[in-house]
């Protein structure tokens, strides 16, 4: 026998037409809620600053030293020197560049960078710009006013990277949010972006941060080689002076003993000649090592190819204010519909149950 459908069971289908009819009945309430939500959206949009973002795209050369191994090997073989078989790789590779930009030492180096607003000719430091030119929303005005009443006037303390003040720590936090670095692991392309409320400051700081990062990486990769080069310069200068002195002594002794044929004089001249030759070999070897170190310094200096330079952005990267107002109005209408469909009945049931319990 066939089973007849049970009409008493509640249907799981949603009556969309019924829901729309209920909204139409309460259309006045929905319109009012959307209107006041839009007004709230306008208030929030006006208290949200426009943010401009400038991006710089770099393509650094590979830090793999194997590419320069053959060149250095051929050069050392020409000079008669041997090159070690172990070559250490860099400890700071492109994947760590974001951590370098986020470090406190790097951010402190940006404090004294001179900047100016697009519509202002006065120049100030980037540190003062973040303090004085940052947008303050309305709801923070009472907090700032109350804090100013209880704030004690103190003399500005000198910058101490080991012990930063509360204000300096907050500025570093703002820098971490506004300065961003992304490294593409597949291509190795580095994208450095700086966000600011002023478009000119954004472009200026993007170019400055890029230059400082290049200097930081260059100084790191060439630190050992530059130290060796300075030391070899001193050895080269000293060995050259020793050789010239030995050459002069040998020349004077030769001129003084040209007419003498004593064996003792010949032995003395031979010793001076040997010493001069030894000094020359040291001088020549130092010169070769100096030239080799200069070549190594050139090899260790990284080259960055700029794919996209810093330019002043025309459009803001922050969320558009018009869309923000529309979203607030839509959110108000959505929650109003939820209240009409479900919330009101649930609230009325709660009130009735509360009365019956009494």
C-alpha positions as CSV (number, residue, x, y, z in Angstrom):
1,X,0.0,0.0,0.0
2,X,1.2,3.5,-0.8
3,X,1.9,5.9,2.0
4,X,0.0,9.1,1.8
5,X,2.0,12.3,2.4
6,X,1.6,13.7,5.9
7,X,0.3,17.3,5.5
8,X,0.8,18.0,9.2
9,X,4.6,18.0,9.0
10,X,6.1,21.5,8.7
11,X,7.5,22.3,5.3
12,X,11.3,23.0,5.1
13,X,10.9,25.3,2.1
14,X,11.3,29.0,2.6
15,X,8.4,31.2,1.5
16,X,10.3,33.9,-0.3
17,X,7.2,35.7,-1.5
18,X,5.8,35.8,2.1
19,X,9.1,37.2,3.4
20,X,9.0,39.9,0.7
21,X,5.4,40.7,1.5
22,X,6.3,41.2,5.2
23,X,9.0,43.6,4.2
24,X,6.6,45.5,2.0
25,X,4.2,45.8,4.8
26,X,7.0,47.2,7.0
27,X,8.6,49.3,4.2
28,X,8.4,52.5,6.2
29,X,10.5,51.0,9.0
30,X,13.0,49.6,6.5
31,X,13.4,52.9,4.7
32,X,13.9,54.8,8.0
33,X,16.5,52.3,9.2
34,X,18.3,52.5,5.8
35,X,18.2,56.3,6.0
36,X,19.7,56.6,9.5
37,X,22.3,53.9,8.6
38,X,23.3,55.9,5.6
39,X,23.7,59.0,7.8
40,X,25.9,56.9,10.2
41,X,27.8,55.8,7.1
42,X,28.4,59.5,6.1
43,X,29.6,60.3,9.6
44,X,32.0,57.3,9.6
45,X,33.2,58.1,6.1
46,X,34.0,61.7,7.0
47,X,36.0,60.5,10.0
48,X,38.0,58.1,7.9
49,X,41.1,59.7,6.2
50,X,42.0,59.1,2.6
51,X,45.1,56.9,2.3
52,X,47.5,57.0,-0.6
53,X,49.8,54.2,-1.4
54,X,53.0,54.3,-3.5
55,X,54.6,51.1,-4.6
56,X,58.2,50.5,-5.9
57,X,59.0,47.2,-7.7
58,X,62.6,45.9,-7.7
59,X,64.3,43.0,-9.2
60,X,67.5,42.3,-7.3
61,X,70.3,40.2,-8.7
62,X,70.8,36.8,-7.4
63,X,72.9,36.6,-4.2
64,X,74.2,33.2,-5.2
65,X,78.0,33.5,-5.3
66,X,78.4,30.6,-7.7
67,X,77.9,32.9,-10.6
68,X,81.0,34.9,-9.8
69,X,83.1,31.9,-8.9
70,X,84.4,31.3,-12.4
71,X,85.4,35.0,-12.9
72,X,87.3,35.1,-9.5
73,X,88.9,31.7,-10.2
74,X,90.3,32.9,-13.6
75,X,91.6,36.1,-12.0
76,X,93.3,34.3,-9.1
77,X,94.9,31.8,-11.4
78,X,96.3,34.7,-13.5
79,X,97.8,36.2,-10.3
80,X,99.2,32.9,-9.1
81,X,96.9,32.7,-6.1
82,X,94.6,30.0,-4.9
83,X,91.0,30.6,-3.9
84,X,89.3,28.8,-1.1
85,X,86.7,26.1,-2.0
86,X,84.1,27.2,0.5
87,X,82.0,30.2,-0.2
88,X,79.5,31.4,2.4
89,X,76.0,32.4,1.3
90,X,74.2,35.5,2.6
91,X,72.5,35.4,5.9
92,X,70.0,38.1,4.7
93,X,68.2,36.9,1.6
94,X,65.2,38.6,-0.1
95,X,62.7,36.6,2.0
96,X,64.0,38.4,5.1
97,X,63.7,41.9,3.7
98,X,60.2,42.4,5.2
99,X,61.7,41.7,8.7
100,X,64.5,44.2,7.9
101,X,62.0,46.9,7.2
102,X,60.0,46.0,10.3
103,X,63.0,46.2,12.6
104,X,63.3,49.0,15.1
105,X,66.8,50.0,13.9
106,X,65.6,50.5,10.4
107,X,62.5,52.5,11.4
108,X,64.5,54.7,13.7
109,X,66.7,55.6,10.7
110,X,63.6,57.1,9.1
111,X,62.8,59.5,11.9
112,X,64.9,62.3,10.6
113,X,64.0,62.0,6.9
114,X,62.8,65.5,5.7
115,X,59.3,65.5,4.2
116,X,56.7,68.1,3.2
117,X,53.1,68.0,2.3
118,X,51.9,68.4,-1.3
119,X,50.2,71.7,-0.5
120,X,52.7,73.0,2.0
121,X,56.2,74.3,1.4
122,X,57.3,73.8,5.0
123,X,59.7,70.9,5.6
124,X,59.6,68.7,8.7
125,X,60.9,65.3,9.8
126,X,58.9,62.2,9.0
127,X,58.6,61.7,12.8
128,X,57.0,65.1,13.3
129,X,54.8,64.5,10.3
130,X,53.3,61.3,11.8
131,X,52.6,63.1,15.0
132,X,51.3,66.5,13.8
133,X,49.6,65.6,10.5
134,X,47.8,62.4,11.3
135,X,44.0,62.5,11.0
136,X,42.2,62.4,14.3
137,X,38.5,61.1,14.3
138,X,35.9,62.9,16.3
139,X,35.4,60.2,18.9
140,X,39.0,60.5,19.9
141,X,38.8,64.3,20.6
142,X,37.6,63.8,24.2
143,X,40.3,61.3,25.0
144,X,43.0,63.6,23.7
145,X,41.6,66.5,25.5
146,X,41.4,64.6,28.8
147,X,45.0,63.3,28.3
148,X,46.3,66.8,27.7
149,X,44.9,67.9,31.0
150,X,46.8,65.3,33.0
151,X,49.9,65.2,30.8
152,X,53.0,66.6,32.4
153,X,55.3,68.8,30.4
154,X,58.7,67.2,30.1
155,X,61.8,68.1,28.1
156,X,62.3,66.0,25.0
157,X,64.7,63.1,25.6
158,X,67.5,62.2,23.2
159,X,66.8,59.2,21.0
160,X,68.0,56.0,22.6
161,X,67.3,52.9,20.5
162,X,67.8,50.7,23.5
163,X,65.1,52.5,25.5
164,X,62.4,54.2,23.4
165,X,59.7,56.4,24.8
166,X,56.0,55.6,24.6
167,X,55.6,58.1,21.8
168,X,58.6,56.8,19.8
169,X,57.2,53.2,20.2
170,X,53.8,54.3,18.9
171,X,55.4,56.0,15.9
172,X,57.3,52.8,15.2
173,X,54.0,51.0,15.3
174,X,52.5,53.4,12.7
175,X,55.5,52.8,10.5
176,X,55.0,49.1,10.6
177,X,51.5,49.5,9.4
178,X,52.3,52.0,6.7
179,X,55.5,50.5,5.3
180,X,55.1,47.1,3.6
181,X,57.4,44.8,1.7
182,X,56.3,41.7,-0.3
183,X,58.7,39.3,-1.9
184,X,57.6,37.0,-4.7
185,X,59.2,33.6,-3.9
186,X,58.9,32.4,-7.5
187,X,60.3,35.4,-9.3
188,X,62.3,37.1,-6.5
189,X,60.6,40.5,-7.3
190,X,60.4,42.8,-4.3
191,X,57.5,45.2,-3.9
192,X,57.9,48.0,-1.4
193,X,54.8,50.1,-0.6
194,X,54.4,53.1,1.7
195,X,50.9,54.4,2.7
196,X,50.3,57.9,4.0
197,X,47.5,60.5,4.2
198,X,49.5,62.8,1.9
199,X,50.2,61.5,-1.6
200,X,53.5,63.5,-1.9
201,X,54.8,62.1,1.4
202,X,53.8,58.6,0.3
203,X,55.9,58.8,-2.9
204,X,58.8,60.5,-1.1
205,X,59.0,57.9,1.6
206,X,58.6,55.0,-0.8
207,X,61.7,56.2,-2.7
208,X,63.6,56.8,0.5
209,X,62.7,53.4,2.0
210,X,63.8,51.7,-1.2
211,X,67.2,53.6,-1.2
212,X,67.8,52.8,2.5
213,X,67.0,49.2,2.0
214,X,69.5,49.0,-0.9
215,X,72.1,50.7,1.2
216,X,71.5,48.4,4.1
217,X,71.8,45.2,1.9
218,X,74.9,46.6,0.1
219,X,76.6,47.5,3.4
220,X,75.8,44.1,4.8
221,X,77.0,42.1,1.8
222,X,80.2,44.1,1.4
223,X,81.1,44.6,5.1
224,X,83.7,41.9,5.3
225,X,85.2,42.7,1.9
226,X,85.4,46.5,2.7
227,X,87.2,45.6,6.0
228,X,89.7,43.5,4.1
229,X,90.2,46.2,1.5
230,X,91.0,48.8,4.1
231,X,93.5,46.5,5.7
232,X,95.1,45.7,2.4
233,X,95.4,49.4,1.6
234,X,97.5,49.8,4.8
235,X,99.7,46.7,3.9
236,X,100.1,48.0,0.4
237,X,101.2,51.4,1.5
238,X,103.6,50.0,4.1
239,X,105.1,47.4,1.7
240,X,105.6,50.0,-1.0
241,X,107.5,52.3,1.5
242,X,109.6,49.3,2.6
243,X,110.5,48.4,-0.9
244,X,111.4,51.9,-2.0
245,X,113.6,52.3,1.2
246,X,115.4,49.0,0.5
247,X,115.8,50.1,-3.2
248,X,117.4,53.4,-2.2
249,X,119.8,51.7,0.3
250,X,120.9,49.2,-2.3
251,X,121.4,52.0,-4.9
252,X,123.5,54.0,-2.4
253,X,125.6,51.0,-1.4
254,X,126.2,50.1,-5.1
255,X,127.4,53.6,-5.9
256,X,129.7,53.7,-2.9
257,X,131.4,50.4,-3.6
258,X,131.6,50.5,-7.4
259,X,135.5,50.9,-7.4
260,X,136.0,48.4,-4.6
261,X,136.4,44.6,-5.2
262,X,136.5,43.3,-1.6
263,X,134.7,40.1,-0.9
264,X,133.0,41.7,2.1
265,X,131.6,44.5,0.0
266,X,130.2,42.0,-2.5
267,X,128.5,40.0,0.3
268,X,127.0,43.2,1.7
269,X,125.7,44.2,-1.7
270,X,124.3,40.7,-2.2
271,X,122.4,40.9,1.1
272,X,121.0,44.3,0.3
273,X,119.9,43.0,-3.1
274,X,118.2,39.9,-1.6
275,X,116.5,42.1,1.0
276,X,115.3,44.5,-1.8
277,X,114.0,41.5,-3.8
278,X,112.2,40.1,-0.8
279,X,110.6,43.5,-0.2
280,X,109.6,43.7,-3.8
281,X,107.9,40.3,-3.7
282,X,105.9,41.3,-0.6
283,X,105.0,44.6,-2.3
284,X,103.9,42.8,-5.5
285,X,101.9,40.1,-3.7
286,X,100.1,42.8,-1.6
287,X,99.3,44.7,-4.8
288,X,97.8,41.5,-6.4
289,X,95.7,40.8,-3.3
290,X,94.5,44.4,-3.2
291,X,93.4,44.2,-6.9
292,X,91.7,40.9,-6.2
293,X,89.8,42.3,-3.2
294,X,88.7,45.3,-5.3
295,X,87.3,42.8,-7.8
296,X,85.6,40.8,-5.0
297,X,84.0,44.0,-3.7
298,X,82.6,44.7,-7.1
299,X,81.2,41.2,-7.2
300,X,79.7,41.4,-3.8
301,X,77.9,44.7,-4.4
302,X,74.3,43.9,-5.3
303,X,72.6,45.5,-8.2
304,X,68.9,46.3,-8.0
305,X,66.9,46.8,-11.2
306,X,64.0,49.2,-10.7
307,X,60.9,47.8,-12.6
308,X,58.5,50.4,-11.2
309,X,59.8,53.7,-9.7
310,X,58.0,55.8,-7.1
311,X,55.4,58.1,-8.5
312,X,52.8,60.3,-6.8
313,X,49.5,58.4,-6.7
314,X,46.4,60.1,-8.1
315,X,43.8,57.9,-6.6
316,X,43.4,56.9,-2.9
317,X,44.0,53.3,-2.0
318,X,41.6,53.5,1.0
319,X,38.0,52.3,0.8
320,X,35.9,54.8,-1.2
321,X,33.6,56.9,1.0
322,X,30.6,56.5,-1.3
323,X,30.7,52.8,-1.2
324,X,31.2,52.9,2.5
325,X,27.9,54.9,2.8
326,X,26.1,52.4,0.6
327,X,27.4,49.5,2.6
328,X,26.2,51.1,5.9
329,X,22.7,51.6,4.3
330,X,22.6,48.0,3.0
331,X,23.7,46.6,6.4
332,X,21.0,48.6,8.2
333,X,18.4,47.3,5.8
334,X,19.6,43.7,6.1
335,X,19.5,43.8,10.0
336,X,16.1,45.4,9.8
337,X,14.9,42.6,7.6
338,X,16.3,40.0,10.0
339,X,14.5,41.8,12.9
340,X,11.2,41.8,10.9
341,X,11.4,38.1,9.9
342,X,12.8,36.5,13.0
343,X,13.8,38.9,15.7
344,X,10.5,40.4,16.4
345,X,8.7,37.1,16.8
346,X,11.4,35.8,19.0
347,X,11.3,38.9,21.2
348,X,7.5,38.7,21.5
349,X,7.7,35.0,22.5
350,X,10.3,35.9,25.1
351,X,8.1,38.6,26.6
352,X,5.0,36.3,26.7
353,X,7.0,33.6,28.4
354,X,8.4,36.1,30.9
355,X,4.8,37.2,31.8
356,X,3.6,33.6,32.2
357,X,6.5,32.8,34.5
358,X,5.4,35.6,36.8
